[in-house]
Each structure stands twice: as C-alpha cells, then as structure tokens.
Amino acid sequence: MLRSILIYLSQATWMRRLMMGWKIARKVALRFVAGETLEQAVAAVQALNQQGMFATMDMLGEHTETTKQAAQTADSIIKILETIENTGIKSGLSVKLTQIGLLIDESLCEENLLRILRSAAEKKLFVRIDMEDSPCVDATLRVYWKMRHDYQMDNVGMVIQSCLYRSEKDTTDLLEEDTRIRMVKGAYKEPPSVAYPRKADVDAAFDRLTKMMLDHAASPASPVVSGDGRWPPVTAVGSHDKARIDYAIAYAQEIGVPKEKVEIQMLHGIRRDLQQELAAQGYPVRIYVPFGQEWYPYFMRRLAERPANLWFFISSLFRK
Ligand SMILES: Cc1cc2nc3c(=O)[nH]c(=O)nc-3n(C[C@H](O)[C@H](O)[C@H](O)COP(=O)(O)OP(=O)(O)OC[C@H]3O[C@@H](n4cnc5c(N)ncnc54)[C@H](O)[C@@H]3O)c2cc1C
C-alpha cells in the first residue's frame, strides 16, 4: 500500500514541484545520488575505482516531453562519454529511453540512441539501456533489437525485470544473441496482469533467470568483465538482496563459472558494506551512479523500496 502510494507520487507533477523546491528533501535525496553535477559524479566514480569497483553513470531524467529536450539530453549524455574517456575512469553508462524521446516518437529515440552508441563505440565504451515500467517494455526491446540488427551496434546491453511474467521469454531471446543483461527485480508498481504480486515469486523468478544467464556464462565463448572494467560480462546480478547474490555465487561455483563472469551491481549509497565485501572476494562489482538535478522520481522509487528510508526522510525533517 505504502509502496503504491510512493510510486504514484513519484509520477505526480504537483508533488515533484513541491519536493524539488524543498531544501531538506534535496539534501536527503542526495544520499542516493552522487551529486547534481557531472564533476561530483566523476569524483564518486573515482572513489569507487580506488576501492576496486566499477561504475555505470546515469544522468537522471525520464519522460522527456519535447523533441528538442530529447536531443539536448542525448548531447549531454555524449558529453558524459567524453568525460569518461578523458578522465580514464572505469565506468560505463546507463540510459533510460524515455529520456531521449521514446514516449514522443520511437524513431526520434532511435536516432538519439544511435548517436549515443556510435559515440560510445568510438571510445570503446558500453551503454546499458535501463528498463522502465511495463508499458515501455515492448518499445524498449524493439529499439534495442533495431540497434543490434539494423545498425550492428554491439556495445549495448539490456535490463530484465524478474517481476514480469514475460521475462523468461525475453531473457531467452536476449541470451540467444549474447546480450549483456542486468537482472533486477523491478522498481515500478505493476498490475497483477503483467507481474507477480508476491515478493516471494519475484525472488524465485530472479533466481531462475539468474540461472539462465549463468548457464550462458558457462560457455567458454561468453565474455568476462573487460580488463579496464568498462565492459560487463553477460551476467549482471542487479540486487542488494544477499539471498539472490548468494544463489548466483553458489550456482556459478557449482557449474564452474569464474568470478570474472559474475558481475554484481548495486545502487550508489545502498549496502556499501556488501559492495566492499564482494569486491574484496574478487567479484566484479559495479555501482550505478546517478547524478543530476532530476533526482525526484529516482529518489521516490528508492523510498518505495524500503519503508525505513521513508522514516529516515521524515525524521530528517524534524531534525532540521
Ligand atoms: C544496479 C541496479 C540497476 C537497476 N536498474 C533498474 C532498471 O533498469 N529498472 C528497474 O525497474 N529497476 C532497476 N533497479 C532497481 C531494482 O529493480 C529494485 O527495485 C531494487 O534493486 C531493490 O531490489 P533488491 O533486489 O535490492 O531487493 P529488495 O528485496 O528490495 O531489497 C533487499 C535488501 O536490499 C536493501 N535495499 C534495497 N533497496 C533499498 C533502498 N532503496 N534503500 C536502502 N536499502 C535498500 C535492503 O537491505 C533490503 O532488505 C536497479 C537496481 C540496481 C541495483
């Protein structure tokens, strides 16, 4: 119930205006984001790199409304790629397709994504397409396949959400063409017609889908994480849930998949202890580093995932 309210509020314009104008809300949100500027994000990635971890940078923003804004966002994303190249940080990039025009016009989105991928390819960088709520899934996958098949871009990967019933079929299709996948549970409120309502089912599906990725990773041709940390392997477990990570590690050991093929991905500022522990054990650990001024919907989804975050937020209001 609380989760549904918070996810509803994450999309409400009136609440967005209210929260973004509120200094304390901004301060608390910055616990989950690396900062509001690219420089702050680079500093966060450098700190992670020093601790032996990699990153995927994400310029916050979604549901762009005009063609001009979508093109400008693509330009800003290309600047991030240039910065990754110039600073030598060990990072890839994540992008949401609604940021670059998916909801305005699919061909506009393709044009913008192609510019981003071509710029990344020149710099030997990898781009991950984040997955958004279920009405966007078909279009997101269509754009992905268009990049792979029509433009032969292979520096691009996908995200699969284990909460969706369709994900087993999507994962099979993606693995058939060696797609680098980040498995996540899913951050959006979905109806029972498309997604498992019970957390236990989402968790069980997560393990089944992880097993499929690891079976693919067992093939000698399946890539390891690149030496410069900028390219992930096929299997990325995007979760802070120790039980999901333990399952992935145990199954990988059972079928002899080496550590360099089992990447663990977590969000900036969440379970830092576990991030460091896994990196110390020799697993590739990649942290999702969001930054920018459009922090509101991202922050609300993080509140929705964990009621304790909401109490932390409310208590911060009283401390001020
Ligand atoms: C790298 C990465 C990229 C992602 N990309 C996408 C995407 O493209 N599309 C999408 O729909 N979702 C994405 N997500 C979000 C994901 O779908 C989940 O909503 C989120 O990861 C919480 O689920 P969990 O697997 O950590 O498990 P949960 O069962 O939700 O949490 C397990 C434990 O992790 C900790 N934890 C989890 N969330 C929080 C939080 N917000 N604050 C504090 N502690 C927390 C708690 O200790 C909790 O008990 C991504 C997640 C990660 C890690």
The ligand as an ORCA input file, in Angstrom:
! r2SCAN-3c Opt
* xyz 0 1
  C      22.440     -1.568    -10.489
  C      20.961     -1.519    -10.479
  C      20.273     -1.044    -11.580
  C      18.879     -1.059    -11.605
  N      18.216     -0.750    -12.757
  C      16.875     -0.901    -12.810
  C      16.166     -0.759    -14.027
  O      16.727     -0.507    -15.081
  N      14.817     -0.914    -13.991
  C      14.136     -1.230    -12.840
  O      12.916     -1.396    -12.878
  N      14.788     -1.352    -11.666
  C      16.135     -1.204    -11.629
  N      16.785     -1.369    -10.438
  C      16.016     -1.418     -9.168
  C      15.542     -2.816     -8.835
  O      14.546     -3.223     -9.738
  C      14.991     -2.903     -7.403
  O      13.897     -2.034     -7.273
  C      15.995     -2.536     -6.321
  O      17.266     -3.025     -6.622
  C      15.564     -3.132     -4.946
  O      15.505     -4.514     -5.029
  P      16.614     -5.514     -4.434
  O      16.927     -6.510     -5.488
  O      17.759     -4.776     -3.905
  O      15.861     -6.370     -3.348
  P      14.926     -5.958     -2.066
  O      14.322     -7.240     -1.649
  O      14.041     -4.841     -2.441
  O      15.992     -5.476     -1.031
  C      16.952     -6.333     -0.447
  C      17.713     -5.546      0.613
  O      18.494     -4.527     -0.046
  C      18.466     -3.313      0.702
  N      17.762     -2.291     -0.106
  C      17.057     -2.482     -1.250
  N      16.584     -1.307     -1.716
  C      16.965     -0.368     -0.848
  C      16.790      1.046     -0.788
  N      16.105      1.719     -1.697
  N      17.346      1.698      0.264
  C      18.057      1.056      1.219
  N      18.265     -0.285      1.208
  C      17.736     -0.984      0.194
  C      17.751     -3.631      1.977
  O      18.713     -4.056      2.922
  C      16.833     -4.778      1.592
  O      16.454     -5.575      2.664
  C      18.166     -1.434    -10.422
  C      18.857     -1.881     -9.300
  C      20.218     -1.958     -9.328
  C      20.924     -2.497     -8.127
*
